[in-house]
């Protein structure tokens, strides 16, 4: 049929009383609306009247024509409403700009409405409590109080690496600004929020839900589960999210047996969901809900993905679940399950804090205490050898590692009897969770692959006078960073005369640099620094060397300070010089990082209140490191006083 060149006659038919004539006019206009819409637009009220007339047999056709006219006019909200009224005449699968635009508008509206009915839930009361803190900080420039919560809240997690631009709902900076009592559920005016949802009547909302359901079904048929997951996460609709994961798992089962190398769709989808949950979703409450959903679904699978579960339990701080998984794998008895237990332990160690890992080890079955002698790791000196002095050789070469274990934590609950073979597996698991195995491998790798150019350091050393304090510190730091963790201290040992020119804080830095060089060398940490550590004898060395040695000891055992915490704490409490206190506090902070120890925190706080600028700065940093990631509101209040 030849296309129409004018719509004047058809527009006139719309005023006819005969429904068949009106239907004919609407059908012809619908076919050529892209070219005739300018003539139809002035009569849009007549088309709307036909749609609103319940006695008109082709109301859906009238709604479709009205939708297309509004689309051409750029009124996308009205266009979407009439497209929803068109029912099945609005073809989602038809490839066209009009259909794509309306579908996108429907998705945006669905997300806004769904977010309205699923308001954010606070992950904890910490964010709310922070607003009530009484601090000594001055008010803002206009006299208003500084928003402490805005500065202290952080989306950072063990896995968080990136975020979406600020225009995304998922990266809304302040979820507390969401007020469901406001129009649009409080989204209006919130940076990064979706526009306020339209005031849709119940029938239109049902039609919108039907369109979204049709869209989801089309995605399921095409295997595009990620699109459904993305919409569900942004809409905060966990029911749809659960349905998408379950459908993906069911579709994977229907495919039949697949090669072992081929991953199931549900596994890929779970990895994708974990990725966006950790790296995109910045609202902690929503993230916790999604992770809990993932955890529930993974536990329902006959052969769950333990490594995905490990990510969830670490973030949710479900240490009991982590220990139960390890016990379950060890008790299975086969080599594959135990290999998974070992790898799971490595994953937990890589992502967990000291506090989390210690709780996991506490809940593992009882293990016997080994009687072998251990290299100096617990902070107590061995008295069967002569006490070294600062004039002795600075550091010895890396010795062969000695075998031996420390006493293992005892479970607080009564466990079933375990076999000797299982006991050995639990010992290995504890060895991994404690980090000693990873540290050994890292030290070996860094030692063998150290490519630092010694000549560059020599040229830096000779470029200025060594007694220049700032230059001496810079050279020391450059040496420490270029050989960090490699145990290569040859530059210091070959330049003892140059090193001896360090004074005051330069000497502190030079001694502390040893901790950077030997970071992770926990088998010899105490022995390496004994010439410089504080001694009980009346003959005392430089306080700057002693303070730097305590800091270096903490750096060597950073995040693995179980064996030196008592020693560092004792030296910190006994110190009377503020420089030694400064180094001891820094050493305690890095060694007890993220342990959440309130006892240690209170110990440091008592020194903070002495109003010493030198020790107070280090103590404040140490208190923050001890409570790293805990969200302890009492600790925050103490720090802000």
Long-range contacts (C-beta under 8 A, 24 or more apart in sequence): 3-32, 3-35, 4-28, 4-32, 4-35, 4-36, 6-36, 6-39, 7-32, 7-36, 7-39, 7-40, 8-39, 10-36, 11-39, 11-40, 11-43, 11-46, 14-43, 14-46, 14-47, 14-50, 15-46, 19-56, 19-57, 19-58, 22-50, 22-56, 22-58, 23-57, 23-58, 23-61, 26-50, 26-58, 26-61, 26-62, 26-65, 27-61, 29-65, 30-61, 30-64, 30-65, 30-68, 33-65, 33-68, 33-69, 33-72, 34-68, 34-72, 37-68, 37-69, 37-72, 37-73, 40-65, 40-69, 41-69, 41-72, 41-73, 44-69, 44-70, 51-82, 51-85, 59-85, 60-85, 60-86, 60-87, 60-88, 60-89, 61-86, 61-89, 63-87, 63-89, 64-89, 64-90, 67-102, 68-98, 71-98, 71-101, 71-102, 76-101, 76-102, 76-105, 77-105, 77-198, 79-105, 80-105, 80-106, 80-109, 81-198, 81-200, 81-204, 84-204, 84-207, 84-208, 84-211, 85-204, 85-207, 87-207, 90-211, 92-211, 92-214, 92-215, 92-218, 93-218, 103-211, 103-215, 106-208, 106-211, 106-212, 106-215, 107-212, 107-215, 107-231, 108-194, 108-195, 109-197, 109-198, 109-200, 109-208, 110-208, 110-209, 110-212, 110-231, 110-235, 111-169, 111-194, 111-231, 111-234, 111-235, 112-184, 112-185, 112-187, 112-194, 112-195, 112-196, 112-197, 113-197, 113-200, 113-205, 113-208, 114-235, 114-236, 114-237, 115-169, 115-185, 115-187, 115-194, 115-234, 115-235, 115-236, 116-180, 116-184, 116-185, 116-187, 116-197, 117-185, 118-235, 118-236, 118-237, 118-238, 119-178, 119-180, 119-185, 119-186, 120-175, 120-178, 120-236, 120-283, 120-285, 120-286, 121-285, 121-286, 121-289, 122-176, 122-285, 123-284, 123-285, 123-287, 123-288, 124-631, 125-633, 126-631, 126-633, 127-153, 127-176, 128-176, 129-633, 130-633, 130-636, 133-633, 133-636, 133-637, 133-640, 134-637, 135-640, 135-641, 136-640, 136-641, 137-640, 148-640, 149-176, 150-174, 152-636, 155-282, 155-283, 155-284, 157-278, 157-287, 157-315, 158-314, 158-315, 158-351, 158-352, 159-278, 159-279, 159-311, 159-315, 159-351, 160-278, 160-279, 161-278, 161-279, 162-279, 162-280, 163-279, 163-280, 163-282, 164-280, 166-191, 166-192, 167-192, 168-192, 168-234, 168-280, 169-193, 169-194, 169-234, 170-233, 170-234, 170-280, 170-281, 170-282, 170-283, 171-280, 171-282, 172-282, 172-283, 175-283, 175-285, 216-240, 216-244, 220-244, 220-247, 220-251, 223-251, 223-265, 225-265, 225-269, 226-269, 226-272, 229-269, 229-272, 229-273, 229-276, 230-276, 233-273, 233-276, 233-277, 233-281, 233-286, 233-290, 236-286, 238-289, 238-290, 238-293, 241-273, 241-290, 241-293, 242-293, 242-297, 244-269, 245-269, 245-270, 245-273, 245-297, 246-297, 249-301, 267-305, 270-294, 270-297, 270-298, 270-305, 270-308, 271-308, 274-308, 274-311, 274-312, 278-311, 278-315, 287-315, 288-315, 288-316, 291-315, 291-316, 292-316, 295-321, 306-340, 306-344, 307-343, 307-344, 307-347, 310-344, 310-347, 310-348, 310-351, 311-347, 311-351, 314-348, 314-351, 314-352, 314-356, 317-356, 319-356, 319-359, 319-360, 319-363, 320-363, 322-348, 322-356, 322-360, 323-359, 323-360, 323-361, 323-363, 323-364, 326-360, 326-364, 326-429, 327-364, 327-365, 330-422, 330-425, 330-426, 330-429, 331-422, 338-425, 341-425, 341-429, 342-428, 342-429, 342-432, 345-429, 345-432, 345-433, 346-432, 346-438, 348-433, 349-432, 349-433, 349-435, 349-438, 350-438, 353-593, 353-594, 353-595, 353-596, 353-628, 353-629, 354-559, 354-560, 354-561, 354-562, 354-592, 354-593, 354-594, 354-595, 355-594, 355-595, 355-596, 355-630, 357-433, 357-434, 357-435, 358-409, 358-562, 358-595, 360-433, 361-408, 361-409, 361-430, 361-433, 361-434, 362-409, 362-411, 362-412, 363-411, 363-412, 363-413, 364-409, 364-411, 364-426, 364-429, 364-430, 365-411, 365-415, 365-416, 365-418, 365-422, 365-426, 366-410, 366-411, 366-415, 366-418, 367-408, 367-409, 367-410, 367-423, 367-426, 367-427, 367-430, 368-408, 368-423, 369-407, 369-408, 370-404, 370-405, 370-406, 370-407, 372-403, 372-404, 372-405, 373-404, 374-404, 374-405, 374-406, 375-402, 375-404, 375-523, 375-524, 375-527, 376-524, 376-525, 376-526, 376-527, 377-406, 377-522, 377-523, 377-525, 377-526, 377-563, 377-564, 378-406, 378-563, 378-564, 378-566, 378-567, 379-526, 379-563, 379-564, 379-565, 379-566, 379-567, 379-568, 379-570, 380-567, 381-526, 381-530, 387-530, 387-535, 388-530, 388-531, 389-531, 390-531, 390-532, 390-541, 390-545, 392-531, 393-493, 394-489, 394-492, 394-493, 394-496, 394-531, 395-489, 395-492, 395-493, 395-514, 395-518, 395-528, 396-524, 396-528, 398-447, 398-487, 398-521, 398-524, 399-524, 401-440, 401-523, 402-523, 405-431, 406-563, 434-560, 434-562, 435-559, 435-560, 436-522, 436-560, 439-520, 439-522, 439-560, 442-485, 442-520, 443-485, 443-487, 443-520, 443-521, 446-485, 446-486, 446-487, 447-486, 447-487, 447-488, 450-483, 450-486, 450-488, 452-482, 452-483, 452-486, 452-488, 454-490, 454-491, 456-482, 457-482, 457-491, 461-495, 461-498, 466-498, 466-501, 467-501, 467-503, 469-503, 469-504, 469-505, 469-506, 472-501, 472-502, 472-506, 472-510, 473-505, 473-506, 473-509, 476-502, 476-506, 476-509, 476-510, 476-513, 477-509, 477-513, 479-513, 479-517, 480-513, 480-516, 480-517, 481-516, 483-517, 484-516, 484-517, 484-519, 485-516, 485-517, 485-518, 485-519, 485-520, 486-517, 487-517, 487-518, 487-521, 488-517, 489-514, 489-517, 489-518, 492-517, 503-544, 504-544, 505-544, 507-542, 507-544, 507-545, 507-548, 508-544, 508-545, 508-547, 508-548, 508-551, 508-579, 508-583, 509-548, 510-548, 511-544, 511-545, 511-547, 511-548, 511-549, 511-551, 511-552, 512-548, 512-549, 512-551, 512-552, 512-555, 512-583, 513-552, 514-549, 514-552, 515-551, 515-552, 515-553, 515-554, 515-555, 515-556, 516-552, 516-555, 518-552, 518-556, 519-555, 519-556, 519-558, 520-556, 520-560, 521-556, 522-556, 522-557, 522-560, 522-563, 525-553, 525-556, 525-557, 525-564, 526-553, 526-564, 526-567, 528-556, 529-553, 529-556, 533-571, 534-571, 534-574, 534-575, 534-580, 543-577, 543-579, 543-580, 544-579, 546-577, 546-579, 546-580, 546-583, 547-577, 547-579, 547-580, 547-581, 547-582, 547-583, 547-584, 548-583, 549-583, 550-580, 550-583, 550-584, 550-586, 550-587, 551-583, 551-584, 551-586, 551-587, 551-590, 552-587, 553-587, 553-591, 554-586, 554-587, 554-588, 554-589, 554-590, 554-591, 555-587, 555-590, 557-590, 557-591, 558-590, 558-591, 558-593, 559-590, 559-591, 559-593, 559-594, 560-591, 561-588, 561-590, 561-591, 561-592, 561-593, 561-595, 564-591, 565-591, 565-592, 565-600, 569-600, 569-603, 572-603, 572-607, 573-603, 578-612, 578-614, 578-615, 579-614, 581-607, 581-612, 581-614, 581-615, 581-618, 581-619, 582-614, 582-615, 582-617, 582-618, 583-618, 585-615, 585-618, 585-619, 585-621, 585-622, 586-618, 586-621, 586-622, 588-622, 588-626, 589-618, 589-621, 589-622, 589-623, 589-624, 589-625, 589-626, 590-625, 592-622, 592-625, 592-626, 593-625, 593-626, 593-628, 594-625, 594-626, 594-628, 594-629, 594-630, 595-626, 596-626, 596-627, 596-630, 596-632, 597-626, 598-632, 598-635, 600-626, 601-626, 601-627, 601-635, 601-638, 605-638
